[in-house]
Amino acid sequence: MKKIILAVALVTCLGGMAVATAFAQQNAATTSANASANIVTAISISKTADLDFGDIVTGGTTGTVLLTASATPARSSTGGTTLANSTTVGDAVFTVSGQGSSTYAITLPSSPVTLTSGANSMTVDTFTSSPNATGTLSGGGTQTLYVGATLNVGAAQASGTYTGTFSVTVTYN
């Protein structure tokens, strides 16, 4: 008798599980979603022209030469510097390329850059750009970036050709 009751109880339990499983399957729902990704053209920057302050004459006191950031840069001086006639004057020019109509941030040097000629040096600082801080690529994916700066000339700056490098970084916004 105990075996029959146990068998009936086992059949009842298994039958209840089947009903519970069937009930759970009737209350389940499934859906799907799309996945997508958009690969854009990587942003890049290439130099077109170097920053060139041109010919400068020192006058016995410190001074500066300012070169504006523009397609038609202006050059001016302060203090003991005189601007000599020079055909090589020009701001740095870069071509920024990437995904058409995208905006990007411009990072210029934040600390002075040293120009050297042998053992002699001068610094360049106060970098500016056009466009300023943020640019927008054309529909074709390019924009010209102009960079100007201020050259700090010593009172008895030795004559010579002074050179140095600086970096400009562009990143998508």
ChimeraX attribute file (.defattr): number of C-alpha atoms within 10 A of each C-alpha:
attribute: neighborCount
match mode: 1-to-1
recipient: residues
	/A:1	6
	/A:2	7
	/A:3	8
	/A:4	9
	/A:5	10
	/A:6	11
	/A:7	12
	/A:8	11
	/A:9	12
	/A:10	12
	/A:11	12
	/A:12	12
	/A:13	12
	/A:14	11
	/A:15	12
	/A:16	12
	/A:17	12
	/A:18	12
	/A:19	12
	/A:20	12
	/A:21	11
	/A:22	11
	/A:23	11
	/A:24	10
	/A:25	10
	/A:26	9
	/A:27	7
	/A:28	7
	/A:29	6
	/A:30	4
	/A:31	4
	/A:32	5
	/A:33	5
	/A:34	4
	/A:35	5
	/A:36	5
	/A:37	5
	/A:38	5
	/A:39	6
	/A:40	10
	/A:41	11
	/A:42	10
	/A:43	17
	/A:44	15
	/A:45	18
	/A:46	13
	/A:47	13
	/A:48	12
	/A:49	14
	/A:50	15
	/A:51	21
	/A:52	17
	/A:53	21
	/A:54	17
	/A:55	14
	/A:56	17
	/A:57	13
	/A:58	20
	/A:59	16
	/A:60	13
	/A:61	13
	/A:62	16
	/A:63	18
	/A:64	21
	/A:65	22
	/A:66	21
	/A:67	26
	/A:68	23
	/A:69	25
	/A:70	20
	/A:71	15
	/A:72	10
	/A:73	16
	/A:74	14
	/A:75	18
	/A:76	14
	/A:77	18
	/A:78	14
	/A:79	15
	/A:80	17
	/A:81	22
	/A:82	17
	/A:83	16
	/A:84	10
	/A:85	10
	/A:86	12
	/A:87	9
	/A:88	12
	/A:89	17
	/A:90	25
	/A:91	26
	/A:92	23
	/A:93	22
	/A:94	18
	/A:95	15
	/A:96	21
	/A:97	21
	/A:98	23
	/A:99	20
	/A:100	16
	/A:101	15
	/A:102	18
	/A:103	16
	/A:104	19
	/A:105	16
	/A:106	18
	/A:107	17
	/A:108	18
	/A:109	15
	/A:110	9
	/A:111	11
	/A:112	16
	/A:113	18
	/A:114	18
	/A:115	19
	/A:116	15
	/A:117	14
	/A:118	11
	/A:119	6
	/A:120	14
	/A:121	18
	/A:122	19
	/A:123	18
	/A:124	22
	/A:125	18
	/A:126	15
	/A:127	21
	/A:128	20
	/A:129	23
	/A:130	18
	/A:131	17
	/A:132	14
	/A:133	13
	/A:134	16
	/A:135	23
	/A:136	20
	/A:137	19
	/A:138	16
	/A:139	12
	/A:140	11
	/A:141	16
	/A:142	20
	/A:143	20
	/A:144	21
	/A:145	25
	/A:146	25
	/A:147	26
	/A:148	27
	/A:149	21
	/A:150	21
	/A:151	23
	/A:152	23
	/A:153	26
	/A:154	19
	/A:155	15
	/A:156	12
	/A:157	17
	/A:158	16
	/A:159	11
	/A:160	11
	/A:161	12
	/A:162	15
	/A:163	14
	/A:164	14
	/A:165	9
	/A:166	12
	/A:167	8
	/A:168	15
	/A:169	13
	/A:170	19
	/A:171	16
	/A:172	16
	/A:173	11
